[in-house]
C-alpha cells in the first residue's frame, strides 16, 4: 500500500498564484445558462478572447483556456451556437491547453484563471489540463476539421521562400504541427510530414503511418497549394527518397540532405499509448494532515461507485492514460479549488511524464469518460433521453429497416420469421438439426445458425455461432473454421456473430420465438447420432426475460436452492409441468414461462406451493428471496478506431461519433456494453481482418472497468451493416461511401495532375520497386547502426538478417541491386556479399 506526501517542490510553479476576487473582464460574456464554446489566450499575463476565425489555431509558445458548455452528454464544438437552456442541466468543461514551448508564467495564468472561471460557474465545472500532442478525446472532438499548432504568427502567408516542416497526426481530428527546424532528426516511420519549400510541397510518408493521416496530410497540402500558389505536391515514401525524379530530389536535398537521412522506426509516444497497461488503474484517497497533503493508495481496479465517499477527495490513477481527481460534494472549498494542483503534484511525485492528462471531476457532475471507468454507475438524477421511448409492437424486417433508431434501441433486425438452418458441431464436422430440434441447445456443444430474411427485394443472411460454456476447445476451433467456410461459400455475408452461452443477443433469441432452452451437458448424452438430440426426461429451467426477444430457459439443478423470487421456473417430469412464479416476477415474465411448459402445466405461486411441488425438487430449503434492482445508468455507445500500424495494437475513442468517423481503411469497434460490434472497412488489410476478433478480445481485456469477456462479438462489413448498427449513428446515409476515394486514388490523381508520373512508375514502395513485398515490413535503421557488433544492436534487429533492416535506397547503394535480385542468389553468394558490405 503506497502512501505519498506532497511537498512544495512537488507542485508546479504555475499553481502558486491565487485566484482574483474580481472576475476577469474577459469572462464577463460567459453566461451560466447558455450553451457556449469560447477560447482565450494568455497575453502579457492576462487573458484575451480569440476571435472566432482563429479558433483551431494554437501557438506552441502560448497557453490557452477553452470553455465548452452543453447539455449533459451532448457534444460541443467550435460551431456551437449560444442557446439559453431552461429546465435542464448544463455540463461545463474548462480546458487549459499548454503549448510545448510555453513558459511557467503563461501556464500559471491559464491554471489560476481556469480556477477563477470555475468559481464563477459555482465550482461545478470539469477541469482538464491538456498539453500539446496529448490532447484528450473530448478536446479533439471540439475541432471536427482539425487544428494547427504553429511556431509564429507568420503562418502560411509568411515568407514564401522560407522552408517549413510540419507533422500531421490524428485519426478523426487532423492536427498540423509546425516543427522547430527542418531536419531528419524529427522523422520517424510511424508518421507523416509535410515539407514546404518555395517550389514544392513534399508529403513524406512513414512506412507505418496510418492511412487516415496520409489522407489528412494530402488534404492539408491541397489547401496549402491553393493558398500559397505552390505548383507541385510531391509524395515521398520512407526509404525510397532516392528514387524520386532528379529535379525533386535536388530540391528536397537542399533542406533535407539525403546522405544524412536517419529515420527512427517509430515514435516513442506510439509505444506509450498502446493497450498494454490500459487497465492498470488504482484508487488513492487524499487527505491533509498537519499541513501536509497525503495521498494513500486504497485498491486497484475495477472500482465500484461506492468506493467514493462524498466527504473526501480521491485520485484515480490510470498512469499514461491520465489522472482523474474526484471531489466529493461535502469536501471543503479549498480541496475543490486546489484539486487539480494536487493531482498535478501527484503526477510529479510518481515521476509520470509531464504530458500526463489531469482532469478534475465533481461529485454529481461526472462526465461520461469518468463514469466509464466503473462497471456500473447510478446518477442521482438520471439523464433523461431527449427522444420519447418508442412503443412499437411490430418488429418485422421492413419496419426495422425503415426505422434504424428503433432497431438500434431494441437490437432487433426483424421479428424472427425468416428461415433458419442450424448445424451442431460434432467431431470436426457439422450435423444439420431437424426443425423440431431448433431451440434446444446443450452447454457442452457448439452450434452454427444461418438465418435468412428479406427486408426488401434482396435476401439477406446472418451467421451466428453459439458456444456452450462447457464446449471443448477443439469444438470451438472447429466452429470458427466452419463458420468461415460457410461464409466463403455464401459469398461473404457481412454479418458474423459470436454468441457465448448466457450472453445471447435480442435478435438471436427472437429467432427462437421466446422458447430458447439450454440444457446441461452434451447432446450426445441423449442421442449418439447427434441429429435427433433428445431432451432429458426430467429437468428444471430458470426462465429469463419478459418478451419474445429476451426470453430463454436455462437448466438448473432441480433443487429448491435453485429458486429465486425474482424469476419464474419450470419443473418438468415427463408430460407433467409446474410453472413456479417468484413473488417479484412480473406478469410478462409469467407469460413467457408458460411457453416452456407446454399445454399441460400447473401454475404455482411462491408462498402458496403444495407439498407435492417441493417433493419433486428434493424438499423445501432456503433460496434467494431478496429483491434485485437494476437501476444503473444506461451506457452510452462508444466508438473506437483500431490502430495496428505499429507493432502494438491500440485504440482511440472518437467521442460523439458520426458515420464519417468510420474509416474504410480501418477496423472500428462499437461498444454497446453488453455487445461489441467489429466494423470492417472495405479497404482494411487482410491481416487486420484476420485479427479482428483478437483485437476485440484484447480491447475487452484491457478495459479498466473490468468487462464480461463472454459478451456477444458481432462482425459487420462496410456496406452490409444491419439496422441495429446503423441506428446508432445520427442520419445514416447508405450512399455515403459511393464516391469515397482512398488515399492511393487521391495520390494518383494529384501525381497525374502534377505531371509527376510521365509514364514512369510513381515513387513508392511497391512490389515492383523493392522487388519483395515483405522487405518493407521490417524496421529500418541507418547503415552505421547495422554495422555495430551484434551485442550493441537494437533489440528489434535480426542479427542474422541485418540487410532486411536497410531502407530500399541504402540496400541498392550497398549491394548495387534490388532486394528481389539479391533474394534469388544462392545462400553462399548472399553471405559473401553481406561480409563484403559489413553486414554479416
C-alpha positions in Angstrom: 0.0 0.0 0.0 1.6 3.2 -1.2 1.4 6.5 0.8 2.7 9.7 -0.8 3.3 13.1 0.8 3.2 16.1 -1.4 5.7 18.9 -0.6 6.2 22.3 -2.0 8.7 21.0 -4.5 6.1 18.7 -6.0 3.9 21.5 -7.2 4.3 23.3 -10.5 5.4 26.9 -10.3 2.3 27.7 -12.4 -0.1 26.9 -9.5 1.4 29.4 -6.9 -0.9 32.2 -7.9 -4.1 32.7 -6.1 -7.5 33.4 -7.7 -8.6 37.0 -8.1 -11.6 38.2 -6.0 -13.0 40.0 -9.0 -14.0 38.1 -12.2 -11.6 38.8 -15.1 -13.3 41.2 -17.6 -12.5 38.6 -20.3 -15.0 36.2 -18.7 -17.8 38.7 -18.5 -19.5 37.4 -21.6 -19.8 33.9 -20.1 -23.5 33.1 -19.3 -24.1 30.2 -17.0 -27.5 29.3 -18.6 -26.3 29.2 -22.2 -24.6 26.6 -24.3 -21.3 28.1 -25.5 -17.8 27.5 -26.8 -15.1 30.1 -26.2 -11.3 30.3 -26.3 -8.9 32.7 -24.6 -5.2 33.1 -25.0 -2.7 34.2 -22.3 -1.1 37.5 -23.4 1.1 39.7 -21.2 0.0 37.8 -18.1 -3.7 38.4 -18.8 -6.2 36.6 -21.0 -7.6 37.8 -24.3 -10.6 36.3 -26.1 -9.8 34.9 -29.5 -11.9 35.9 -32.5 -13.9 33.0 -33.9 -11.9 32.9 -37.1 -8.8 32.0 -35.1 -10.4 29.0 -33.3 -8.3 26.0 -34.2 -5.0 27.9 -34.5 -2.7 27.5 -31.5 0.9 28.6 -30.9 3.3 26.3 -29.2 4.8 29.1 -27.1 1.4 30.0 -25.6 -1.2 28.8 -23.1 -5.0 28.9 -23.7 -8.3 28.4 -21.9 -11.1 26.6 -23.7 -14.6 26.7 -22.3 -17.4 24.4 -23.5 -20.9 24.3 -22.2 -23.6 21.9 -23.4 -26.4 19.7 -22.3 -25.2 16.7 -20.3 -23.7 14.1 -22.6 -24.2 16.3 -25.7 -21.4 17.5 -28.0 -19.9 21.0 -28.1 -17.6 22.3 -30.8 -16.3 25.5 -32.4 -19.6 25.6 -34.2 -21.7 25.7 -31.0 -24.4 28.4 -31.2 -25.1 30.1 -27.9 -28.6 29.0 -26.7 -30.4 29.5 -23.5 -31.3 26.3 -21.7 -34.2 26.2 -19.3 -35.3 23.2 -17.1 -32.2 21.1 -17.9 -28.7 20.7 -16.6 -25.7 22.1 -18.4 -22.3 20.4 -18.3 -19.4 22.8 -18.1 -15.9 21.8 -19.3 -12.8 24.1 -18.8 -9.6 23.0 -20.6 -6.3 24.8 -20.2 -4.1 23.9 -23.1 -0.3 24.3 -22.8 1.9 24.6 -25.8 5.1 22.5 -25.8 7.2 25.7 -25.5 5.0 27.8 -23.3 6.6 29.2 -20.1 5.7 28.7 -16.4 4.3 32.2 -16.2 1.8 31.7 -19.0 0.8 28.2 -17.9 0.4 29.7 -14.4 -2.0 32.3 -15.6 -4.0 29.7 -17.6 -4.2 27.5 -14.4 -5.4 30.1 -12.0 -7.7 31.8 -14.4 -9.3 28.4 -15.0 -10.0 28.2 -11.3 -11.4 31.7 -11.4 -13.8 30.8 -14.2 -14.7 27.6 -12.3 -15.6 29.7 -9.2 -17.8 32.0 -11.3 -19.7 28.9 -12.6 -20.4 27.8 -9.0 -17.5 25.4 -8.9 -19.4 22.9 -11.0 -17.0 22.6 -13.9 -15.0 19.6 -15.1 -11.4 20.9 -15.4 -8.8 19.5 -17.8 -5.1 20.1 -18.1 -4.2 19.5 -21.7 -0.7 19.5 -23.3 0.3 19.8 -26.9 0.3 16.4 -28.7 -1.5 14.6 -25.8 -5.0 16.1 -26.0 -8.0 14.2 -24.7 -10.6 12.7 -26.9 -13.1 15.3 -25.7 -10.7 18.2 -26.6 -10.2 16.7 -30.1 -14.0 16.3 -30.5 -14.4 20.1 -30.5 -12.3 20.5 -33.7 -14.0 18.3 -36.3 -12.0 19.7 -39.1 -8.7 19.7 -37.2 -6.4 22.3 -35.7 -2.9 23.7 -36.2 -0.1 24.2 -33.8 2.3 26.8 -35.2 5.6 28.4 -34.3 4.9 32.0 -35.0 2.1 34.2 -36.3 3.6 34.4 -39.7 1.9 31.2 -40.8 1.1 30.3 -44.3 1.2 33.8 -45.6 4.7 34.4 -44.2 7.9 34.4 -46.2 7.1 32.0 -49.1 10.7 31.1 -49.7 11.3 30.0 -46.1 11.2 26.2 -45.8 9.0 24.8 -43.1 8.4 21.3 -41.7 5.1 20.1 -40.4 4.0 16.9 -38.8 0.4 15.5 -39.4 -1.3 13.5 -36.7 -4.8 12.4 -35.7 -7.4 9.9 -36.7 -10.6 11.8 -36.8 -9.1 15.2 -35.9 -6.2 16.1 -38.1 -3.5 18.1 -36.2 -0.9 20.0 -38.2 2.2 20.8 -36.0 4.9 23.1 -37.2 8.4 21.7 -36.3 11.2 23.8 -34.9 13.6 23.3 -37.8 13.9 21.3 -41.0 15.9 18.2 -40.0 15.8 14.5 -40.4 16.1 14.2 -36.6 12.3 14.8 -36.3 11.3 12.0 -38.7 10.1 8.5 -37.7 8.4 5.8 -39.7 5.0 5.9 -38.0 4.2 9.5 -39.0 3.5 11.8 -42.0 5.4 15.0 -42.6 5.0 18.0 -44.9 8.0 19.9 -46.1 7.1 23.3 -47.6 9.7 24.8 -50.0 9.5 27.6 -52.4 8.8 25.2 -55.4 7.2 22.2 -53.8 5.1 20.7 -51.1 6.7 17.3 -50.2 4.5 14.8 -48.4 6.9 12.3 -46.7 5.0 9.1 -45.7 6.4 6.8 -43.0 6.1 3.1 -43.7 4.0 2.5 -40.6 1.9 5.7 -40.9 -1.9 5.3 -40.6 -3.9 5.7 -43.9 -6.1 8.3 -42.4 -3.1 10.5 -41.5 -1.8 10.2 -45.1 -5.3 11.3 -46.2 -5.3 14.3 -43.8 -1.8 15.4 -45.0 -2.9 15.2 -48.6 -6.0 17.4 -48.0 -3.9 19.9 -46.0 -1.4 20.1 -48.8 -4.1 20.8 -51.3 -5.3 23.7 -49.2 -1.7 25.0 -48.8 -1.1 24.6 -52.5 -4.1 26.8 -53.2 -3.3 29.5 -50.6 0.5 29.6 -51.3 0.3 29.2 -55.0 2.8 26.4 -55.0 2.7 24.4 -58.2 3.6 20.9 -57.1 2.8 18.3 -54.5 5.3 15.5 -54.4 4.9 12.3 -52.4 8.0 10.8 -50.9 8.0 7.3 -49.4 10.0 6.2 -46.4 13.2 4.6 -47.7 12.6 5.4 -51.3 13.8 9.1 -51.3 16.5 8.4 -53.9 14.0 7.0 -56.5 12.5 10.5 -57.0 12.8 12.4 -60.2 16.1 14.3 -60.2 14.5 17.8 -60.1 12.6 17.0 -56.9 15.5 15.1 -55.4 17.7 18.2 -55.9 15.0 20.4 -54.3 14.5 18.3 -51.2 18.3 17.7 -50.9 18.7 21.5 -50.2 16.8 21.2 -47.0 17.0 17.5 -46.1 20.3 16.1 -47.3 19.6 12.6 -48.4 23.0 11.4 -47.4 22.2 12.3 -43.8 18.8 10.6 -43.7 18.3 8.9 -40.4 14.8 7.6 -39.7 13.7 6.2 -36.4 11.5 3.0 -36.7 8.6 4.6 -34.8 7.9 7.3 -32.2 8.2 6.5 -28.5 4.8 8.1 -28.0 3.2 5.3 -30.0 4.7 2.8 -27.6 3.4 4.7 -24.6 -0.2 4.7 -25.7 -0.8 1.0 -26.6 -3.5 -1.0 -24.8 -0.8 -2.6 -22.6 -1.5 -1.1 -19.2 -4.9 0.4 -20.0 -6.4 -1.5 -17.2 -3.6 -0.6 -14.7 -5.8 1.6 -12.6 -5.5 2.5 -8.9 -7.6 4.4 -6.4 -6.0 6.8 -3.9 -7.6 8.8 -1.1 -6.4 12.4 -0.5 -6.2 14.0 3.0 -4.4 16.9 4.7 -2.6 16.2 7.9 -0.6 18.9 9.8 -0.3 21.0 6.7 1.0 18.1 4.6 -1.0 16.7 1.7 -1.1 12.9 1.9 -2.2 10.5 -0.9 -2.9 7.0 0.3 -3.4 4.0 -2.1 -6.7 2.1 -1.4 -7.0 -0.5 -4.0 -6.6 -1.5 -7.7 -9.5 -1.6 -10.1 -12.1 -2.3 -11.2 -13.8 0.1 -8.7 -17.4 0.5 -7.5 -19.1 3.8 -7.3 -19.5 3.2 -3.6 -15.7 3.4 -3.2 -16.1 7.2 -3.5 -17.1 8.9 -0.3 -18.8 12.4 -0.7 -16.8 13.7 2.3 -13.4 13.0 0.6 -11.2 13.6 -2.4 -9.8 10.7 -4.5 -7.3 10.3 -7.3 -8.0 7.7 -9.9 -4.6 6.8 -11.4 -4.6 5.4 -14.9 -0.9 6.0 -15.5 -0.2 7.1 -19.1 -3.9 7.2 -19.8 -4.5 10.0 -17.4 -5.1 11.1 -13.8 -8.6 11.9 -12.5 -9.2 13.7 -9.2 -12.7 13.3 -7.9 -14.0 15.8 -5.4 -16.8 14.7 -3.1 -19.8 17.1 -2.7 -19.0 17.6 1.0 -15.3 18.3 0.5 -14.3 21.9 1.5 -13.8 24.8 -0.9 -10.0 24.6 -0.6 -9.9 21.0 -1.6 -12.2 21.8 -4.5 -10.2 24.7 -5.9 -6.8 23.0 -5.3 -7.7 19.5 -6.5 -6.1 19.9 -9.9 -3.0 21.4 -8.4 -2.7 18.5 -6.0 -3.3 15.9 -8.8 -0.6 17.6 -10.8 1.7 17.3 -7.8 0.8 13.6 -7.6 1.9 13.2 -11.3 5.3 14.8 -10.5 5.7 12.7 -7.3 5.0 9.5 -9.3 7.5 10.6 -11.9 4.9 10.3 -14.7 5.6 12.1 -17.9 4.9 15.8 -17.8 2.3 15.5 -20.6 0.1 13.1 -18.5 -3.5 14.3 -18.7 -5.1 15.5 -15.5 -8.8 16.1 -15.0 -10.8 17.3 -12.0 -14.4 16.0 -11.7 -17.0 16.8 -9.1 -19.4 14.6 -7.3 -22.7 14.7 -9.2 -21.1 16.3 -12.3 -19.0 13.4 -13.6 -18.6 13.3 -17.4 -19.2 10.0 -19.3 -15.5 9.3 -19.7 -15.1 9.1 -16.0 -18.2 7.0 -15.4 -16.9 4.5 -18.0 -14.1 3.7 -15.6 -16.6 2.0 -13.4 -18.6 -1.2 -14.2 -21.8 0.4 -13.1 -22.8 4.0 -12.4 -26.0 5.4 -11.0 -26.6 9.2 -11.3 -28.7 10.9 -8.6 -31.0 12.3 -11.2 -30.6 10.0 -14.3 -30.2 11.9 -17.5 -33.4 11.9 -19.5 -33.3 10.9 -23.1 -34.4 13.7 -25.4 -36.5 11.4 -27.6 -39.6 9.6 -26.2 -39.4 5.9 -25.7 -40.6 4.1 -28.9 -43.7 1.9 -28.2 -43.9 -0.4 -31.2 -45.1 -3.9 -31.3 -44.3 -4.6 -34.9 -40.7 -5.7 -35.4 -40.8 -7.1 -38.9 -37.7 -6.6 -41.2 -39.3 -3.8 -43.3 -40.3 -1.7 -40.3 -36.9 -2.0 -38.7 -35.0 -1.4 -42.0 -37.1 1.9 -42.3 -36.6 2.8 -38.6 -33.0 2.0 -37.7 -33.3 4.1 -34.5 -35.9 1.6 -33.3 -33.8 -1.4 -34.4 -30.8 0.0 -32.5 -32.9 0.6 -29.4 -34.2 -2.9 -29.2 -31.3 -4.5 -31.1 -33.6 -6.4 -33.4 -33.2 -6.9 -37.1 -36.6 -8.5 -37.7 -39.3 -10.5 -35.9 -37.5 -13.8 -36.3 -39.9 -15.0 -39.0 -37.2 -15.7 -41.5 -35.8 -19.2 -42.4 -33.2 -20.9 -40.1 -30.7 -23.6 -40.7 -28.8 -25.0 -37.6 -25.8 -27.2 -37.5 -24.3 -28.9 -34.4 -20.5 -29.3 -34.4 -19.6 -33.0 -33.9 -16.1 -34.4 -34.1 -14.6 -31.8 -36.5 -17.7 -31.9 -38.6 -21.2 -30.4 -38.6 -24.5 -32.1 -38.5 -27.7 -30.3 -39.6 -30.5 -30.4 -37.0 -34.1 -31.1 -38.0 -36.6 -28.2 -37.5 -38.2 -29.8 -34.5 -34.9 -29.7 -32.6 -34.3 -26.0 -33.2 -34.1 -24.0 -30.0 -32.8 -26.9 -27.9 -29.1 -26.4 -27.2 -26.7 -28.1 -24.9 -24.0 -26.4 -22.8 -21.3 -28.9 -23.9 -21.8 -28.3 -27.6 -21.3 -25.6 -30.3 -23.8 -24.7 -33.0 -23.8 -22.7 -36.2 -27.0 -20.8 -37.2 -27.7 -19.4 -40.7 -30.6 -17.0 -40.6 -32.1 -15.6 -43.8 -34.7 -12.8 -44.1 -36.0 -10.4 -46.7 -36.4 -6.8 -45.6 -36.6 -5.6 -49.2 -36.2 -7.3 -52.6 -32.8 -8.5 -51.6 -32.5 -11.7 -49.5 -30.1 -11.2 -46.5 -28.3 -13.7 -44.4 -26.8 -13.6 -40.9 -24.3 -16.1 -39.5 -24.3 -16.9 -35.7 -22.1 -19.3 -33.9 -23.2 -20.3 -30.4 -20.6 -21.7 -28.0 -21.7 -23.7 -25.0 -20.0 -22.8 -21.7 -18.7 -26.4 -21.4 -17.7 -26.9 -25.0 -14.2 -28.2 -25.7 -11.6 -26.0 -27.3 -11.5 -28.5 -30.2 -15.2 -27.9 -30.9 -14.8 -24.1 -30.5 -11.9 -24.1 -33.1 -13.9 -26.3 -35.4 -16.9 -23.9 -35.1 -14.8 -20.9 -36.0 -13.3 -22.7 -39.0 -16.7 -24.0 -40.3 -18.3 -20.5 -39.9 -15.5 -19.1 -42.2 -16.1 -21.9 -44.7 -19.9 -21.3 -44.8 -19.3 -17.5 -45.1 -16.9 -18.1 -48.0 -19.4 -20.4 -49.8 -22.2 -17.8 -49.5 -20.1 -15.0 -50.9 -19.2 -13.2 -47.6 -22.4 -12.3 -45.9 -21.2 -9.3 -44.0 -22.6 -10.3 -40.6 -21.0 -12.9 -38.2 -21.8 -13.0 -34.5 -20.0 -15.0 -31.8 -22.5 -15.8 -29.1 -21.4 -17.4 -25.8 -23.9 -19.2 -23.7 -25.7 -16.9 -21.3 -25.0 -13.8 -23.3 -27.5 -14.3 -26.2 -28.5 -11.1 -28.1 -32.1 -9.9 -28.6 -32.2 -10.9 -32.2 -30.7 -14.3 -31.6 -33.4 -15.1 -29.1 -36.1 -13.6 -31.4 -35.2 -16.3 -33.9 -36.5 -18.9 -31.5 -39.7 -17.1 -30.7 -39.1 -16.9 -26.9 -38.5 -20.7 -26.5 -34.7 -21.0 -26.5 -33.5 -23.6 -24.0 -30.0 -24.5 -22.9 -29.6 -28.0 -21.3 -26.7 -29.2 -19.3 -24.1 -31.5 -20.8 -23.6 -32.7 -24.4 -26.5 -33.5 -26.7 -24.9 -36.9 -27.4 -25.6 -37.8 -23.8 -29.2 -38.4 -25.0 -28.6 -39.4 -28.7 -25.4 -40.8 -30.2 -26.3 -39.8 -33.8 -26.0 -36.1 -32.9 -29.0 -35.3 -35.1 -32.2 -36.1 -33.2 -30.9 -34.9 -29.9 -33.5 -35.6 -27.2 -34.2 -33.5 -24.1 -33.5 -35.0 -20.7 -36.7 -36.7 -19.4 -36.9 -34.5 -16.4 -35.4 -31.1 -15.7 -35.8 -27.7 -14.1 -35.5 -24.5 -16.1 -34.9 -21.0 -14.8 -36.7 -18.6 -17.1 -35.2 -15.2 -18.0 -36.8 -12.3 -19.9 -40.3 -10.9 -20.4 -40.5 -10.6 -24.2 -40.1 -13.0 -27.2 -36.7 -11.4 -27.8 -35.4 -11.6 -24.3 -36.9 -14.9 -23.1 -34.9 -18.1 -22.6 -34.8 -21.1 -20.3 -31.6 -22.4 -18.7 -31.4 -25.8 -17.0 -30.5 -25.6 -13.3 -30.2 -28.2 -10.5 -33.6 -29.5 -9.7 -33.4 -28.4 -6.1 -35.2 -25.8 -4.1 -32.0 -23.9 -3.5 -32.0 -23.0 -7.3 -35.2 -21.0 -6.8 -35.1 -17.2 -6.8 -38.0 -14.8 -6.0 -37.2 -12.6 -9.0 -37.7 -15.3 -11.6 -40.1 -18.0 -12.9 -39.1 -21.6 -13.1 -40.4 -24.6 -15.0 -40.2 -28.1 -13.4 -40.8 -30.8 -16.0 -41.3 -34.5 -15.4 -42.4 -36.4 -18.4 -45.5 -34.7 -19.7 -46.3 -33.1 -16.4 -45.0 -29.5 -15.7 -45.1 -26.9 -12.9 -44.6 -23.2 -13.6 -43.3 -21.6 -10.3 -43.6 -17.8 -10.2 -41.4 -15.8 -7.7 -43.1 -13.0 -5.8 -41.1 -10.4 -7.7 -41.7 -11.8 -11.1 -43.9 -9.8 -13.5 -47.0 -10.8 -15.5 -44.9 -10.7 -18.7 -42.3 -13.0 -17.2 -45.0 -15.5 -16.2 -46.5 -15.5 -19.7 -43.1 -16.2 -21.1 -42.5 -19.1 -18.6 -45.8 -20.7 -19.8 -44.3 -21.1 -23.3 -41.7 -23.5 -21.9 -44.3 -25.7 -20.1 -46.4 -27.0 -22.9 -50.2 -27.3 -22.7 -50.4 -29.3 -19.5 -49.0 -27.4 -16.6 -49.8 -26.3 -13.1 -49.2 -22.6 -12.1 -47.5 -22.4 -8.7 -47.2 -19.0 -6.9 -44.4 -18.5 -4.4 -45.6 -19.0 -0.8 -48.7 -21.0 -2.0 -46.9 -24.1 -3.1 -48.4 -27.6 -2.3 -46.3 -30.2 -0.6 -46.1 -32.3 -3.8 -44.2 -29.5 -5.5 -41.3 -29.4 -3.1 -41.3 -33.2 -3.1 -40.5 -33.0 -6.8 -37.3 -31.0 -6.1 -36.0 -32.8 -3.0 -37.8 -30.9 -0.3 -38.1 -27.3 0.9 -34.8 -25.5 1.6 -33.7 -21.8 1.8 -33.2 -19.9 -1.5 -32.7 -16.3 -2.7 -35.7 -14.1 -1.7 -34.0 -10.7 -2.0 -35.4 -8.2 -4.5 -33.0 -7.5 -7.3 -32.7 -3.9 -8.6 -31.0 -2.8 -11.8 -31.4 1.0 -11.8 -27.9 1.9 -13.1 -27.5 4.4 -15.8 -27.7 3.2 -19.4 -24.3 3.1 -21.0 -23.6 5.4 -24.0 -22.4 3.6 -27.1 -18.6 4.2 -27.7 -16.7 4.1 -31.0 -13.0 3.3 -31.1 -10.6 3.4 -34.0 -8.2 0.5 -34.0 -4.6 1.2 -34.9 -2.3 -1.7 -35.8 0.3 0.2 -37.8 2.9 -0.2 -35.1 3.9 -3.4 -33.5 1.4 -2.8 -30.8 -2.4 -2.7 -31.0 -4.1 0.5 -29.6 -7.5 2.1 -29.7 -8.5 5.7 -29.8 -12.0 6.8 -28.7 -14.0 9.0 -31.0 -16.5 11.0 -28.9 -19.9 12.0 -30.3 -19.3 9.9 -33.4 -21.0 10.0 -36.8 -20.8 7.8 -39.9 -18.0 10.0 -41.2 -15.8 8.5 -38.4 -15.9 5.1 -39.9 -12.7 4.8 -41.9 -12.8 2.3 -44.8 -9.1 1.6 -44.4 -9.6 0.6 -40.7 -11.2 -1.7 -38.3 -13.5 0.0 -35.8 -15.0 -1.2 -32.5 -18.5 0.0 -31.5 -19.1 -0.9 -27.8 -22.7 -1.3 -26.5 -21.5 -2.6 -23.1 -23.4 -6.0 -23.4 -22.4 -6.4 -27.1 -19.4 -5.4 -29.2 -19.6 -4.7 -32.9 -16.5 -5.0 -35.1 -16.9 -2.9 -38.2 -14.6 -4.0 -41.0 -13.8 -1.3 -43.6 -13.6 -2.4 -47.2 -10.1 -1.2 -47.6 -8.8 -2.7 -44.3 -5.9 -5.1 -44.6 -6.5 -8.9 -44.7 -4.2 -9.2 -41.7 -6.3 -6.8 -39.7 -9.5 -8.6 -40.7 -8.0 -11.9 -39.7 -7.0 -10.4 -36.3 -10.3 -8.6 -35.7 -11.7 -11.0 -33.1 -8.3 -11.0 -31.3 -8.4 -7.1 -31.3 -11.9 -7.2 -29.8 -11.0 -9.6 -27.0 -7.8 -7.6 -26.3 -9.9 -4.4 -26.0 -12.3 -6.1 -23.6 -9.4 -7.5 -21.5 -7.8 -4.1 -21.2 -11.0 -2.2 -20.1 -10.3 -0.6 -16.7 -13.9 -1.2 -15.7 -13.4 -4.9 -15.8 -15.5 -6.4 -18.6 -17.6 -9.6 -19.1 -15.4 -11.5 -21.6 -18.4 -13.5 -22.8 -20.4 -10.7 -24.4 -21.5 -11.1 -28.0 -19.0 -10.0 -30.6 -20.5 -9.2 -34.0 -18.5 -8.7 -37.2 -20.2 -6.4 -39.7 -18.8 -5.3 -43.1 -18.9 -1.9 -44.6 -21.9 -1.6 -46.9 -23.7 -4.6 -45.2 -24.4 -3.0 -41.8 -27.7 -4.2 -40.2 -30.2 -1.5 -38.8 -29.2 -2.5 -35.3 -25.8 -0.9 -36.1 -26.7 1.9 -38.4 -29.4 3.2 -36.0 -26.6 4.0 -33.5 -25.3 6.7 -35.9 -27.2 10.0 -36.5 -28.5 10.3 -40.1 -27.0 7.2 -41.6 -26.6 7.5 -45.4 -26.5 4.3 -47.4 -24.7 6.1 -50.3 -22.1 7.8 -48.0 -19.2 5.8 -49.4 -20.3 5.7 -53.0 -17.8 8.3 -54.1 -15.2 7.7 -51.4 -11.6 8.0 -52.7 -8.9 6.1 -51.0 -5.5 7.7 -50.3 -4.0 5.8 -53.2 -6.6 7.1 -55.6 -6.3 10.7 -54.4 -2.5 10.5 -54.6 -2.6 9.0 -58.1 -4.9 11.9 -59.3 -2.6 14.5 -57.8 0.5 12.9 -59.4 -1.2 12.8 -62.7 -2.3 16.4 -62.5 1.2 17.5 -61.3 2.9 15.6 -64.2 4.8 13.6 -61.6 4.3 10.3 -63.5 5.2 11.0 -67.1 4.7 7.3 -68.0 7.1 6.1 -65.2 6.3 4.3 -62.0 5.5 6.7 -59.2 7.7 7.0 -56.2 6.6 4.5 -53.5 7.4 1.1 -52.1 5.5 -1.2 -54.4 6.5 -4.7 -55.1 7.9 -3.7 -58.4 10.2 -1.2 -56.7 11.6 -3.1 -53.8 11.1 -6.4 -55.5 9.8 -8.1 -52.4 6.7 -7.0 -50.5 7.9 -8.3 -47.1 11.1 -6.3 -47.3 9.3 -3.1 -46.4 7.7 -4.6 -43.4 10.9 -4.6 -41.3 12.0 -1.8 -39.1 14.7 0.3 -40.9 17.9 1.6 -39.4 20.9 3.6 -40.7 23.9 1.7 -42.1 26.2 2.7 -39.2 23.9 1.2 -36.6 23.5 -2.0 -38.5 27.3 -2.4 -38.7 27.6 -2.3 -34.9 28.6 -5.6 -33.2 25.6 -7.9 -32.5 25.6 -7.2 -28.8 25.1 -3.5 -29.4 22.3 -3.8 -31.9 18.7 -2.6 -31.0 16.5 -5.4 -29.8 14.3 -5.4 -32.9 17.1 -6.1 -35.4 17.5 -9.7 -36.6 21.4 -10.1 -36.3 21.3 -12.9 -38.9 19.4 -10.8 -41.5 20.6 -7.3 -41.0 20.1 -6.5 -44.7 16.3 -6.6 -44.2 16.6 -3.6 -41.9 18.1 -1.4 -44.6 16.0 1.1 -46.5 15.5 0.4 -50.2 17.8 3.2 -51.1 20.6 2.0 -48.7 20.2 -1.5 -49.9 20.7 -0.6 -53.5 23.6 1.7 -52.5 25.4 -1.1 -50.7 24.6 -4.2 -52.8 24.2 -2.5 -56.2 21.0 -4.4 -56.8 17.4 -4.6 -55.6 16.4 -6.9 -52.8 14.4 -9.2 -55.1 17.5 -9.9 -57.1 19.6 -10.5 -54.0 17.0 -12.9 -52.7 17.3 -15.1 -55.8 21.1 -15.6 -55.3 22.4 -18.8 -53.7 22.8 -18.6 -49.9 26.7 -18.8 -50.0 26.7 -15.9 -52.5 24.5 -13.8 -50.3 26.6 -14.5 -47.3 29.8 -13.4 -49.2 28.1 -10.1 -50.3 26.9 -9.4 -46.7 30.5 -9.9 -45.4 31.8 -7.6 -48.1 29.3 -4.9 -47.0 30.0 -5.4 -43.3 26.5 -6.8 -42.5 27.4 -10.4 -41.6 
